[in-house]
Amino acid sequence: EYQSLAKQLGRDRKLIKTYVSILEDSFLIKTLGNYRKSNLASLRKTKKVYPTDTGIISAYKETIDDQFLGRMVETAVANHVDAKFFWKNSHEVDLVAKKPIEVKYQNKIIDSDLSALRYCMAKFSFKEALLLSKEQERSVEVEEGRIDIKPVLSFLLGYSAEQKKC
């Protein structure tokens, strides 16, 4: 939120909004809206910002731990699918493109990792969702539809007709 960022940096909200706009126009960051049925409602909600290059993030971090690597992977996926939205309400889904996408850069995916995707699928009538993991690959049939679980590396490196659906 611009107001929160302005307060943290001790600057005016309008100035922060101008800086964010300049960074977007310079293709250094990408701003995602909070997915809603109405574009106008999306514009009014909290935004999420991703750098357009993961190198920008890593340049400011001496050591990259698993949590930080997960953020870098999420950034790479956001840029790869050219996402325009994320979704956050009582749950949060990392990205919404043609379907909801969750990045869980971990070895084991458990049922609770699917809950935000399922909630989003039900709320917006999506019949498919994608969860990207470190290694697992399988499809899970749920009441709301199907969730495909794929390794993020093969997703990012293997451009296919499947990825056009994202």
Chimera marker file (.cmm) of the C-alpha trace (Angstrom):
<marker_set name="trace">
<marker id="1" x="0.000" y="0.000" z="0.000" r="1" g="1" b="0" radius="0.5"/>
<marker id="2" x="1.331" y="3.412" z="-0.935" r="1" g="1" b="0" radius="0.5"/>
<marker id="3" x="0.386" y="4.911" z="2.432" r="1" g="1" b="0" radius="0.5"/>
<marker id="4" x="2.229" y="2.200" z="4.361" r="1" g="1" b="0" radius="0.5"/>
<marker id="5" x="5.313" y="2.521" z="2.172" r="1" g="1" b="0" radius="0.5"/>
<marker id="6" x="5.234" y="6.312" z="2.473" r="1" g="1" b="0" radius="0.5"/>
<marker id="7" x="5.110" y="6.049" z="6.254" r="1" g="1" b="0" radius="0.5"/>
<marker id="8" x="8.026" y="3.569" z="6.342" r="1" g="1" b="0" radius="0.5"/>
<marker id="9" x="10.152" y="5.805" z="4.118" r="1" g="1" b="0" radius="0.5"/>
<marker id="10" x="9.046" y="9.100" z="5.663" r="1" g="1" b="0" radius="0.5"/>
<marker id="11" x="7.778" y="10.413" z="2.329" r="1" g="1" b="0" radius="0.5"/>
<marker id="12" x="4.495" y="11.660" z="0.881" r="1" g="1" b="0" radius="0.5"/>
<marker id="13" x="2.105" y="9.021" z="-0.521" r="1" g="1" b="0" radius="0.5"/>
<marker id="14" x="1.818" y="10.836" z="-3.854" r="1" g="1" b="0" radius="0.5"/>
<marker id="15" x="5.615" y="10.892" z="-4.206" r="1" g="1" b="0" radius="0.5"/>
<marker id="16" x="5.803" y="7.148" z="-3.538" r="1" g="1" b="0" radius="0.5"/>
<marker id="17" x="3.083" y="6.537" z="-6.128" r="1" g="1" b="0" radius="0.5"/>
<marker id="18" x="5.065" y="8.620" z="-8.643" r="1" g="1" b="0" radius="0.5"/>
<marker id="19" x="8.261" y="6.647" z="-7.928" r="1" g="1" b="0" radius="0.5"/>
<marker id="20" x="6.455" y="3.337" z="-8.362" r="1" g="1" b="0" radius="0.5"/>
<marker id="21" x="5.046" y="4.571" z="-11.651" r="1" g="1" b="0" radius="0.5"/>
<marker id="22" x="8.528" y="5.604" z="-12.850" r="1" g="1" b="0" radius="0.5"/>
<marker id="23" x="9.940" y="2.191" z="-11.894" r="1" g="1" b="0" radius="0.5"/>
<marker id="24" x="7.104" y="0.501" z="-13.806" r="1" g="1" b="0" radius="0.5"/>
<marker id="25" x="7.638" y="2.698" z="-16.852" r="1" g="1" b="0" radius="0.5"/>
<marker id="26" x="11.338" y="1.804" z="-16.699" r="1" g="1" b="0" radius="0.5"/>
<marker id="27" x="10.441" y="-1.930" z="-16.672" r="1" g="1" b="0" radius="0.5"/>
<marker id="28" x="12.231" y="-2.430" z="-13.350" r="1" g="1" b="0" radius="0.5"/>
<marker id="29" x="9.133" y="-3.524" z="-11.471" r="1" g="1" b="0" radius="0.5"/>
<marker id="30" x="5.785" y="-5.023" z="-12.302" r="1" g="1" b="0" radius="0.5"/>
<marker id="31" x="2.667" y="-4.205" z="-10.297" r="1" g="1" b="0" radius="0.5"/>
<marker id="32" x="-0.089" y="-6.772" z="-9.858" r="1" g="1" b="0" radius="0.5"/>
<marker id="33" x="-3.631" y="-5.930" z="-8.846" r="1" g="1" b="0" radius="0.5"/>
<marker id="34" x="-5.674" y="-7.865" z="-6.303" r="1" g="1" b="0" radius="0.5"/>
<marker id="35" x="-7.945" y="-10.074" z="-8.455" r="1" g="1" b="0" radius="0.5"/>
<marker id="36" x="-11.639" y="-9.218" z="-8.376" r="1" g="1" b="0" radius="0.5"/>
<marker id="37" x="-14.537" y="-9.809" z="-10.758" r="1" g="1" b="0" radius="0.5"/>
<marker id="38" x="-14.467" y="-6.120" z="-11.647" r="1" g="1" b="0" radius="0.5"/>
<marker id="39" x="-11.350" y="-4.399" z="-13.022" r="1" g="1" b="0" radius="0.5"/>
<marker id="40" x="-12.330" y="-1.222" z="-11.201" r="1" g="1" b="0" radius="0.5"/>
<marker id="41" x="-12.445" y="-3.075" z="-7.893" r="1" g="1" b="0" radius="0.5"/>
<marker id="42" x="-9.012" y="-4.583" z="-8.665" r="1" g="1" b="0" radius="0.5"/>
<marker id="43" x="-7.560" y="-1.130" z="-9.233" r="1" g="1" b="0" radius="0.5"/>
<marker id="44" x="-8.716" y="0.071" z="-5.801" r="1" g="1" b="0" radius="0.5"/>
<marker id="45" x="-7.320" y="-2.856" z="-3.828" r="1" g="1" b="0" radius="0.5"/>
<marker id="46" x="-3.816" y="-3.406" z="-2.464" r="1" g="1" b="0" radius="0.5"/>
<marker id="47" x="-1.118" y="-3.972" z="-5.089" r="1" g="1" b="0" radius="0.5"/>
<marker id="48" x="1.763" y="-6.412" z="-5.105" r="1" g="1" b="0" radius="0.5"/>
<marker id="49" x="5.085" y="-5.489" z="-6.700" r="1" g="1" b="0" radius="0.5"/>
<marker id="50" x="7.628" y="-7.808" z="-8.305" r="1" g="1" b="0" radius="0.5"/>
<marker id="51" x="10.989" y="-6.846" z="-9.771" r="1" g="1" b="0" radius="0.5"/>
<marker id="52" x="11.187" y="-7.757" z="-13.451" r="1" g="1" b="0" radius="0.5"/>
<marker id="53" x="14.516" y="-9.501" z="-12.926" r="1" g="1" b="0" radius="0.5"/>
<marker id="54" x="15.444" y="-11.776" z="-10.029" r="1" g="1" b="0" radius="0.5"/>
<marker id="55" x="18.996" y="-10.435" z="-10.259" r="1" g="1" b="0" radius="0.5"/>
<marker id="56" x="17.707" y="-7.149" z="-8.851" r="1" g="1" b="0" radius="0.5"/>
<marker id="57" x="16.644" y="-8.926" z="-5.666" r="1" g="1" b="0" radius="0.5"/>
<marker id="58" x="19.747" y="-11.051" z="-5.253" r="1" g="1" b="0" radius="0.5"/>
<marker id="59" x="22.067" y="-8.068" z="-5.706" r="1" g="1" b="0" radius="0.5"/>
<marker id="60" x="21.096" y="-6.851" z="-2.228" r="1" g="1" b="0" radius="0.5"/>
<marker id="61" x="21.397" y="-10.142" z="-0.378" r="1" g="1" b="0" radius="0.5"/>
<marker id="62" x="24.731" y="-11.704" z="0.562" r="1" g="1" b="0" radius="0.5"/>
<marker id="63" x="23.435" y="-15.196" z="1.211" r="1" g="1" b="0" radius="0.5"/>
<marker id="64" x="20.333" y="-16.728" z="-0.271" r="1" g="1" b="0" radius="0.5"/>
<marker id="65" x="18.439" y="-19.000" z="2.113" r="1" g="1" b="0" radius="0.5"/>
<marker id="66" x="15.511" y="-21.259" z="1.175" r="1" g="1" b="0" radius="0.5"/>
<marker id="67" x="12.874" y="-18.668" z="2.088" r="1" g="1" b="0" radius="0.5"/>
<marker id="68" x="14.557" y="-15.994" z="-0.018" r="1" g="1" b="0" radius="0.5"/>
<marker id="69" x="15.043" y="-18.449" z="-2.884" r="1" g="1" b="0" radius="0.5"/>
<marker id="70" x="11.304" y="-19.145" z="-2.729" r="1" g="1" b="0" radius="0.5"/>
<marker id="71" x="10.620" y="-15.432" z="-3.251" r="1" g="1" b="0" radius="0.5"/>
<marker id="72" x="12.999" y="-15.372" z="-6.205" r="1" g="1" b="0" radius="0.5"/>
<marker id="73" x="11.271" y="-18.386" z="-7.741" r="1" g="1" b="0" radius="0.5"/>
<marker id="74" x="7.863" y="-16.736" z="-7.273" r="1" g="1" b="0" radius="0.5"/>
<marker id="75" x="9.211" y="-13.614" z="-8.995" r="1" g="1" b="0" radius="0.5"/>
<marker id="76" x="10.523" y="-15.677" z="-11.909" r="1" g="1" b="0" radius="0.5"/>
<marker id="77" x="7.145" y="-17.386" z="-12.307" r="1" g="1" b="0" radius="0.5"/>
<marker id="78" x="5.258" y="-14.064" z="-12.123" r="1" g="1" b="0" radius="0.5"/>
<marker id="79" x="7.379" y="-12.717" z="-14.954" r="1" g="1" b="0" radius="0.5"/>
<marker id="80" x="7.244" y="-15.959" z="-16.935" r="1" g="1" b="0" radius="0.5"/>
<marker id="81" x="3.442" y="-16.125" z="-17.061" r="1" g="1" b="0" radius="0.5"/>
<marker id="82" x="3.110" y="-12.343" z="-17.326" r="1" g="1" b="0" radius="0.5"/>
<marker id="83" x="0.641" y="-12.324" z="-14.452" r="1" g="1" b="0" radius="0.5"/>
<marker id="84" x="-1.464" y="-9.217" z="-13.933" r="1" g="1" b="0" radius="0.5"/>
<marker id="85" x="-3.071" y="-10.228" z="-10.642" r="1" g="1" b="0" radius="0.5"/>
<marker id="86" x="-2.630" y="-11.985" z="-7.324" r="1" g="1" b="0" radius="0.5"/>
<marker id="87" x="-5.494" y="-12.707" z="-4.965" r="1" g="1" b="0" radius="0.5"/>
<marker id="88" x="-5.716" y="-11.938" z="-1.287" r="1" g="1" b="0" radius="0.5"/>
<marker id="89" x="-8.719" y="-12.011" z="0.945" r="1" g="1" b="0" radius="0.5"/>
<marker id="90" x="-8.850" y="-14.341" z="3.917" r="1" g="1" b="0" radius="0.5"/>
<marker id="91" x="-6.491" y="-16.550" z="1.853" r="1" g="1" b="0" radius="0.5"/>
<marker id="92" x="-3.754" y="-15.617" z="-0.610" r="1" g="1" b="0" radius="0.5"/>
<marker id="93" x="-2.883" y="-16.997" z="-4.039" r="1" g="1" b="0" radius="0.5"/>
<marker id="94" x="0.453" y="-15.834" z="-5.450" r="1" g="1" b="0" radius="0.5"/>
<marker id="95" x="-0.667" y="-15.215" z="-9.031" r="1" g="1" b="0" radius="0.5"/>
<marker id="96" x="-3.816" y="-15.188" z="-11.116" r="1" g="1" b="0" radius="0.5"/>
<marker id="97" x="-3.352" y="-15.316" z="-14.876" r="1" g="1" b="0" radius="0.5"/>
<marker id="98" x="-5.775" y="-17.482" z="-16.845" r="1" g="1" b="0" radius="0.5"/>
<marker id="99" x="-5.970" y="-19.644" z="-13.726" r="1" g="1" b="0" radius="0.5"/>
<marker id="100" x="-4.775" y="-19.300" z="-10.131" r="1" g="1" b="0" radius="0.5"/>
<marker id="101" x="-1.125" y="-20.202" z="-9.570" r="1" g="1" b="0" radius="0.5"/>
<marker id="102" x="0.534" y="-20.896" z="-6.237" r="1" g="1" b="0" radius="0.5"/>
<marker id="103" x="4.305" y="-21.235" z="-5.854" r="1" g="1" b="0" radius="0.5"/>
<marker id="104" x="5.307" y="-23.537" z="-2.978" r="1" g="1" b="0" radius="0.5"/>
<marker id="105" x="9.038" y="-23.986" z="-3.389" r="1" g="1" b="0" radius="0.5"/>
<marker id="106" x="9.241" y="-26.991" z="-1.096" r="1" g="1" b="0" radius="0.5"/>
<marker id="107" x="9.783" y="-30.730" z="-1.501" r="1" g="1" b="0" radius="0.5"/>
<marker id="108" x="6.541" y="-32.024" z="-0.034" r="1" g="1" b="0" radius="0.5"/>
<marker id="109" x="3.091" y="-30.721" z="-0.901" r="1" g="1" b="0" radius="0.5"/>
<marker id="110" x="0.364" y="-31.548" z="1.610" r="1" g="1" b="0" radius="0.5"/>
<marker id="111" x="-3.403" y="-31.047" z="1.454" r="1" g="1" b="0" radius="0.5"/>
<marker id="112" x="-3.306" y="-27.810" z="3.451" r="1" g="1" b="0" radius="0.5"/>
<marker id="113" x="-1.054" y="-26.303" z="0.727" r="1" g="1" b="0" radius="0.5"/>
<marker id="114" x="-4.046" y="-26.546" z="-1.625" r="1" g="1" b="0" radius="0.5"/>
<marker id="115" x="-6.518" y="-24.647" z="0.570" r="1" g="1" b="0" radius="0.5"/>
<marker id="116" x="-5.955" y="-21.127" z="-0.811" r="1" g="1" b="0" radius="0.5"/>
<marker id="117" x="-6.169" y="-22.393" z="-4.391" r="1" g="1" b="0" radius="0.5"/>
<marker id="118" x="-9.367" y="-24.277" z="-3.611" r="1" g="1" b="0" radius="0.5"/>
<marker id="119" x="-10.917" y="-21.250" z="-1.945" r="1" g="1" b="0" radius="0.5"/>
<marker id="120" x="-10.025" y="-19.050" z="-4.941" r="1" g="1" b="0" radius="0.5"/>
<marker id="121" x="-11.344" y="-21.664" z="-7.388" r="1" g="1" b="0" radius="0.5"/>
<marker id="122" x="-14.665" y="-21.802" z="-5.557" r="1" g="1" b="0" radius="0.5"/>
<marker id="123" x="-15.017" y="-18.037" z="-5.205" r="1" g="1" b="0" radius="0.5"/>
<marker id="124" x="-14.289" y="-17.240" z="-8.860" r="1" g="1" b="0" radius="0.5"/>
<marker id="125" x="-15.456" y="-20.493" z="-10.531" r="1" g="1" b="0" radius="0.5"/>
<marker id="126" x="-12.040" y="-21.561" z="-11.798" r="1" g="1" b="0" radius="0.5"/>
<marker id="127" x="-12.048" y="-25.235" z="-12.793" r="1" g="1" b="0" radius="0.5"/>
<marker id="128" x="-8.244" y="-25.529" z="-12.959" r="1" g="1" b="0" radius="0.5"/>
<marker id="129" x="-5.360" y="-24.279" z="-10.844" r="1" g="1" b="0" radius="0.5"/>
<marker id="130" x="-1.609" y="-24.782" z="-10.791" r="1" g="1" b="0" radius="0.5"/>
<marker id="131" x="0.687" y="-25.349" z="-7.842" r="1" g="1" b="0" radius="0.5"/>
<marker id="132" x="4.427" y="-25.188" z="-8.555" r="1" g="1" b="0" radius="0.5"/>
<marker id="133" x="6.692" y="-27.166" z="-6.222" r="1" g="1" b="0" radius="0.5"/>
<marker id="134" x="10.344" y="-28.163" z="-6.056" r="1" g="1" b="0" radius="0.5"/>
<marker id="135" x="9.901" y="-31.739" z="-7.255" r="1" g="1" b="0" radius="0.5"/>
<marker id="136" x="6.377" y="-33.131" z="-7.076" r="1" g="1" b="0" radius="0.5"/>
<marker id="137" x="4.278" y="-33.748" z="-10.160" r="1" g="1" b="0" radius="0.5"/>
<marker id="138" x="0.725" y="-34.978" z="-10.007" r="1" g="1" b="0" radius="0.5"/>
<marker id="139" x="-2.854" y="-33.866" z="-10.510" r="1" g="1" b="0" radius="0.5"/>
<marker id="140" x="-5.343" y="-33.649" z="-7.686" r="1" g="1" b="0" radius="0.5"/>
<marker id="141" x="-9.067" y="-33.809" z="-8.326" r="1" g="1" b="0" radius="0.5"/>
<marker id="142" x="-10.888" y="-31.650" z="-5.807" r="1" g="1" b="0" radius="0.5"/>
<marker id="143" x="-14.509" y="-30.645" z="-5.409" r="1" g="1" b="0" radius="0.5"/>
<marker id="144" x="-13.791" y="-27.337" z="-7.178" r="1" g="1" b="0" radius="0.5"/>
<marker id="145" x="-11.979" y="-28.874" z="-10.176" r="1" g="1" b="0" radius="0.5"/>
<marker id="146" x="-8.394" y="-29.995" z="-10.812" r="1" g="1" b="0" radius="0.5"/>
<marker id="147" x="-5.137" y="-28.755" z="-9.345" r="1" g="1" b="0" radius="0.5"/>
<marker id="148" x="-2.019" y="-29.646" z="-11.300" r="1" g="1" b="0" radius="0.5"/>
<marker id="149" x="1.153" y="-29.858" z="-9.226" r="1" g="1" b="0" radius="0.5"/>
<marker id="150" x="4.314" y="-29.441" z="-11.294" r="1" g="1" b="0" radius="0.5"/>
<marker id="151" x="8.011" y="-28.917" z="-10.599" r="1" g="1" b="0" radius="0.5"/>
<marker id="152" x="8.742" y="-25.229" z="-11.048" r="1" g="1" b="0" radius="0.5"/>
<marker id="153" x="12.001" y="-25.857" z="-12.918" r="1" g="1" b="0" radius="0.5"/>
<marker id="154" x="10.388" y="-27.956" z="-15.634" r="1" g="1" b="0" radius="0.5"/>
<marker id="155" x="7.566" y="-25.397" z="-15.839" r="1" g="1" b="0" radius="0.5"/>
<marker id="156" x="9.978" y="-22.505" z="-16.335" r="1" g="1" b="0" radius="0.5"/>
<marker id="157" x="12.289" y="-24.333" z="-18.746" r="1" g="1" b="0" radius="0.5"/>
<marker id="158" x="9.779" y="-26.349" z="-20.730" r="1" g="1" b="0" radius="0.5"/>
<marker id="159" x="7.601" y="-23.981" z="-22.706" r="1" g="1" b="0" radius="0.5"/>
<marker id="160" x="4.636" y="-25.968" z="-23.965" r="1" g="1" b="0" radius="0.5"/>
<marker id="161" x="1.034" y="-25.624" z="-25.022" r="1" g="1" b="0" radius="0.5"/>
<marker id="162" x="0.126" y="-26.252" z="-21.353" r="1" g="1" b="0" radius="0.5"/>
<marker id="163" x="1.892" y="-23.043" z="-20.298" r="1" g="1" b="0" radius="0.5"/>
<marker id="164" x="-0.125" y="-20.989" z="-22.764" r="1" g="1" b="0" radius="0.5"/>
<marker id="165" x="-3.158" y="-21.915" z="-20.650" r="1" g="1" b="0" radius="0.5"/>
<marker id="166" x="-1.694" y="-20.113" z="-17.622" r="1" g="1" b="0" radius="0.5"/>
<link id1="1" id2="2" r="1" g="1" b="0" radius="0.2"/>
<link id1="2" id2="3" r="1" g="1" b="0" radius="0.2"/>
<link id1="3" id2="4" r="1" g="1" b="0" radius="0.2"/>
<link id1="4" id2="5" r="1" g="1" b="0" radius="0.2"/>
<link id1="5" id2="6" r="1" g="1" b="0" radius="0.2"/>
<link id1="6" id2="7" r="1" g="1" b="0" radius="0.2"/>
<link id1="7" id2="8" r="1" g="1" b="0" radius="0.2"/>
<link id1="8" id2="9" r="1" g="1" b="0" radius="0.2"/>
<link id1="9" id2="10" r="1" g="1" b="0" radius="0.2"/>
<link id1="10" id2="11" r="1" g="1" b="0" radius="0.2"/>
<link id1="11" id2="12" r="1" g="1" b="0" radius="0.2"/>
<link id1="12" id2="13" r="1" g="1" b="0" radius="0.2"/>
<link id1="13" id2="14" r="1" g="1" b="0" radius="0.2"/>
<link id1="14" id2="15" r="1" g="1" b="0" radius="0.2"/>
<link id1="15" id2="16" r="1" g="1" b="0" radius="0.2"/>
<link id1="16" id2="17" r="1" g="1" b="0" radius="0.2"/>
<link id1="17" id2="18" r="1" g="1" b="0" radius="0.2"/>
<link id1="18" id2="19" r="1" g="1" b="0" radius="0.2"/>
<link id1="19" id2="20" r="1" g="1" b="0" radius="0.2"/>
<link id1="20" id2="21" r="1" g="1" b="0" radius="0.2"/>
<link id1="21" id2="22" r="1" g="1" b="0" radius="0.2"/>
<link id1="22" id2="23" r="1" g="1" b="0" radius="0.2"/>
<link id1="23" id2="24" r="1" g="1" b="0" radius="0.2"/>
<link id1="24" id2="25" r="1" g="1" b="0" radius="0.2"/>
<link id1="25" id2="26" r="1" g="1" b="0" radius="0.2"/>
<link id1="26" id2="27" r="1" g="1" b="0" radius="0.2"/>
<link id1="27" id2="28" r="1" g="1" b="0" radius="0.2"/>
<link id1="28" id2="29" r="1" g="1" b="0" radius="0.2"/>
<link id1="29" id2="30" r="1" g="1" b="0" radius="0.2"/>
<link id1="30" id2="31" r="1" g="1" b="0" radius="0.2"/>
<link id1="31" id2="32" r="1" g="1" b="0" radius="0.2"/>
<link id1="32" id2="33" r="1" g="1" b="0" radius="0.2"/>
<link id1="33" id2="34" r="1" g="1" b="0" radius="0.2"/>
<link id1="34" id2="35" r="1" g="1" b="0" radius="0.2"/>
<link id1="35" id2="36" r="1" g="1" b="0" radius="0.2"/>
<link id1="36" id2="37" r="1" g="1" b="0" radius="0.2"/>
<link id1="37" id2="38" r="1" g="1" b="0" radius="0.2"/>
<link id1="38" id2="39" r="1" g="1" b="0" radius="0.2"/>
<link id1="39" id2="40" r="1" g="1" b="0" radius="0.2"/>
<link id1="40" id2="41" r="1" g="1" b="0" radius="0.2"/>
<link id1="41" id2="42" r="1" g="1" b="0" radius="0.2"/>
<link id1="42" id2="43" r="1" g="1" b="0" radius="0.2"/>
<link id1="43" id2="44" r="1" g="1" b="0" radius="0.2"/>
<link id1="44" id2="45" r="1" g="1" b="0" radius="0.2"/>
<link id1="45" id2="46" r="1" g="1" b="0" radius="0.2"/>
<link id1="46" id2="47" r="1" g="1" b="0" radius="0.2"/>
<link id1="47" id2="48" r="1" g="1" b="0" radius="0.2"/>
<link id1="48" id2="49" r="1" g="1" b="0" radius="0.2"/>
<link id1="49" id2="50" r="1" g="1" b="0" radius="0.2"/>
<link id1="50" id2="51" r="1" g="1" b="0" radius="0.2"/>
<link id1="51" id2="52" r="1" g="1" b="0" radius="0.2"/>
<link id1="52" id2="53" r="1" g="1" b="0" radius="0.2"/>
<link id1="53" id2="54" r="1" g="1" b="0" radius="0.2"/>
<link id1="54" id2="55" r="1" g="1" b="0" radius="0.2"/>
<link id1="55" id2="56" r="1" g="1" b="0" radius="0.2"/>
<link id1="56" id2="57" r="1" g="1" b="0" radius="0.2"/>
<link id1="57" id2="58" r="1" g="1" b="0" radius="0.2"/>
<link id1="58" id2="59" r="1" g="1" b="0" radius="0.2"/>
<link id1="59" id2="60" r="1" g="1" b="0" radius="0.2"/>
<link id1="60" id2="61" r="1" g="1" b="0" radius="0.2"/>
<link id1="61" id2="62" r="1" g="1" b="0" radius="0.2"/>
<link id1="62" id2="63" r="1" g="1" b="0" radius="0.2"/>
<link id1="63" id2="64" r="1" g="1" b="0" radius="0.2"/>
<link id1="64" id2="65" r="1" g="1" b="0" radius="0.2"/>
<link id1="65" id2="66" r="1" g="1" b="0" radius="0.2"/>
<link id1="66" id2="67" r="1" g="1" b="0" radius="0.2"/>
<link id1="67" id2="68" r="1" g="1" b="0" radius="0.2"/>
<link id1="68" id2="69" r="1" g="1" b="0" radius="0.2"/>
<link id1="69" id2="70" r="1" g="1" b="0" radius="0.2"/>
<link id1="70" id2="71" r="1" g="1" b="0" radius="0.2"/>
<link id1="71" id2="72" r="1" g="1" b="0" radius="0.2"/>
<link id1="72" id2="73" r="1" g="1" b="0" radius="0.2"/>
<link id1="73" id2="74" r="1" g="1" b="0" radius="0.2"/>
<link id1="74" id2="75" r="1" g="1" b="0" radius="0.2"/>
<link id1="75" id2="76" r="1" g="1" b="0" radius="0.2"/>
<link id1="76" id2="77" r="1" g="1" b="0" radius="0.2"/>
<link id1="77" id2="78" r="1" g="1" b="0" radius="0.2"/>
<link id1="78" id2="79" r="1" g="1" b="0" radius="0.2"/>
<link id1="79" id2="80" r="1" g="1" b="0" radius="0.2"/>
<link id1="80" id2="81" r="1" g="1" b="0" radius="0.2"/>
<link id1="81" id2="82" r="1" g="1" b="0" radius="0.2"/>
<link id1="82" id2="83" r="1" g="1" b="0" radius="0.2"/>
<link id1="83" id2="84" r="1" g="1" b="0" radius="0.2"/>
<link id1="84" id2="85" r="1" g="1" b="0" radius="0.2"/>
<link id1="85" id2="86" r="1" g="1" b="0" radius="0.2"/>
<link id1="86" id2="87" r="1" g="1" b="0" radius="0.2"/>
<link id1="87" id2="88" r="1" g="1" b="0" radius="0.2"/>
<link id1="88" id2="89" r="1" g="1" b="0" radius="0.2"/>
<link id1="89" id2="90" r="1" g="1" b="0" radius="0.2"/>
<link id1="90" id2="91" r="1" g="1" b="0" radius="0.2"/>
<link id1="91" id2="92" r="1" g="1" b="0" radius="0.2"/>
<link id1="92" id2="93" r="1" g="1" b="0" radius="0.2"/>
<link id1="93" id2="94" r="1" g="1" b="0" radius="0.2"/>
<link id1="94" id2="95" r="1" g="1" b="0" radius="0.2"/>
<link id1="95" id2="96" r="1" g="1" b="0" radius="0.2"/>
<link id1="96" id2="97" r="1" g="1" b="0" radius="0.2"/>
<link id1="97" id2="98" r="1" g="1" b="0" radius="0.2"/>
<link id1="98" id2="99" r="1" g="1" b="0" radius="0.2"/>
<link id1="99" id2="100" r="1" g="1" b="0" radius="0.2"/>
<link id1="100" id2="101" r="1" g="1" b="0" radius="0.2"/>
<link id1="101" id2="102" r="1" g="1" b="0" radius="0.2"/>
<link id1="102" id2="103" r="1" g="1" b="0" radius="0.2"/>
<link id1="103" id2="104" r="1" g="1" b="0" radius="0.2"/>
<link id1="104" id2="105" r="1" g="1" b="0" radius="0.2"/>
<link id1="105" id2="106" r="1" g="1" b="0" radius="0.2"/>
<link id1="106" id2="107" r="1" g="1" b="0" radius="0.2"/>
<link id1="107" id2="108" r="1" g="1" b="0" radius="0.2"/>
<link id1="108" id2="109" r="1" g="1" b="0" radius="0.2"/>
<link id1="109" id2="110" r="1" g="1" b="0" radius="0.2"/>
<link id1="110" id2="111" r="1" g="1" b="0" radius="0.2"/>
<link id1="111" id2="112" r="1" g="1" b="0" radius="0.2"/>
<link id1="112" id2="113" r="1" g="1" b="0" radius="0.2"/>
<link id1="113" id2="114" r="1" g="1" b="0" radius="0.2"/>
<link id1="114" id2="115" r="1" g="1" b="0" radius="0.2"/>
<link id1="115" id2="116" r="1" g="1" b="0" radius="0.2"/>
<link id1="116" id2="117" r="1" g="1" b="0" radius="0.2"/>
<link id1="117" id2="118" r="1" g="1" b="0" radius="0.2"/>
<link id1="118" id2="119" r="1" g="1" b="0" radius="0.2"/>
<link id1="119" id2="120" r="1" g="1" b="0" radius="0.2"/>
<link id1="120" id2="121" r="1" g="1" b="0" radius="0.2"/>
<link id1="121" id2="122" r="1" g="1" b="0" radius="0.2"/>
<link id1="122" id2="123" r="1" g="1" b="0" radius="0.2"/>
<link id1="123" id2="124" r="1" g="1" b="0" radius="0.2"/>
<link id1="124" id2="125" r="1" g="1" b="0" radius="0.2"/>
<link id1="125" id2="126" r="1" g="1" b="0" radius="0.2"/>
<link id1="126" id2="127" r="1" g="1" b="0" radius="0.2"/>
<link id1="127" id2="128" r="1" g="1" b="0" radius="0.2"/>
<link id1="128" id2="129" r="1" g="1" b="0" radius="0.2"/>
<link id1="129" id2="130" r="1" g="1" b="0" radius="0.2"/>
<link id1="130" id2="131" r="1" g="1" b="0" radius="0.2"/>
<link id1="131" id2="132" r="1" g="1" b="0" radius="0.2"/>
<link id1="132" id2="133" r="1" g="1" b="0" radius="0.2"/>
<link id1="133" id2="134" r="1" g="1" b="0" radius="0.2"/>
<link id1="134" id2="135" r="1" g="1" b="0" radius="0.2"/>
<link id1="135" id2="136" r="1" g="1" b="0" radius="0.2"/>
<link id1="136" id2="137" r="1" g="1" b="0" radius="0.2"/>
<link id1="137" id2="138" r="1" g="1" b="0" radius="0.2"/>
<link id1="138" id2="139" r="1" g="1" b="0" radius="0.2"/>
<link id1="139" id2="140" r="1" g="1" b="0" radius="0.2"/>
<link id1="140" id2="141" r="1" g="1" b="0" radius="0.2"/>
<link id1="141" id2="142" r="1" g="1" b="0" radius="0.2"/>
<link id1="142" id2="143" r="1" g="1" b="0" radius="0.2"/>
<link id1="143" id2="144" r="1" g="1" b="0" radius="0.2"/>
<link id1="144" id2="145" r="1" g="1" b="0" radius="0.2"/>
<link id1="145" id2="146" r="1" g="1" b="0" radius="0.2"/>
<link id1="146" id2="147" r="1" g="1" b="0" radius="0.2"/>
<link id1="147" id2="148" r="1" g="1" b="0" radius="0.2"/>
<link id1="148" id2="149" r="1" g="1" b="0" radius="0.2"/>
<link id1="149" id2="150" r="1" g="1" b="0" radius="0.2"/>
<link id1="150" id2="151" r="1" g="1" b="0" radius="0.2"/>
<link id1="151" id2="152" r="1" g="1" b="0" radius="0.2"/>
<link id1="152" id2="153" r="1" g="1" b="0" radius="0.2"/>
<link id1="153" id2="154" r="1" g="1" b="0" radius="0.2"/>
<link id1="154" id2="155" r="1" g="1" b="0" radius="0.2"/>
<link id1="155" id2="156" r="1" g="1" b="0" radius="0.2"/>
<link id1="156" id2="157" r="1" g="1" b="0" radius="0.2"/>
<link id1="157" id2="158" r="1" g="1" b="0" radius="0.2"/>
<link id1="158" id2="159" r="1" g="1" b="0" radius="0.2"/>
<link id1="159" id2="160" r="1" g="1" b="0" radius="0.2"/>
<link id1="160" id2="161" r="1" g="1" b="0" radius="0.2"/>
<link id1="161" id2="162" r="1" g="1" b="0" radius="0.2"/>
<link id1="162" id2="163" r="1" g="1" b="0" radius="0.2"/>
<link id1="163" id2="164" r="1" g="1" b="0" radius="0.2"/>
<link id1="164" id2="165" r="1" g="1" b="0" radius="0.2"/>
<link id1="165" id2="166" r="1" g="1" b="0" radius="0.2"/>
</marker_set>
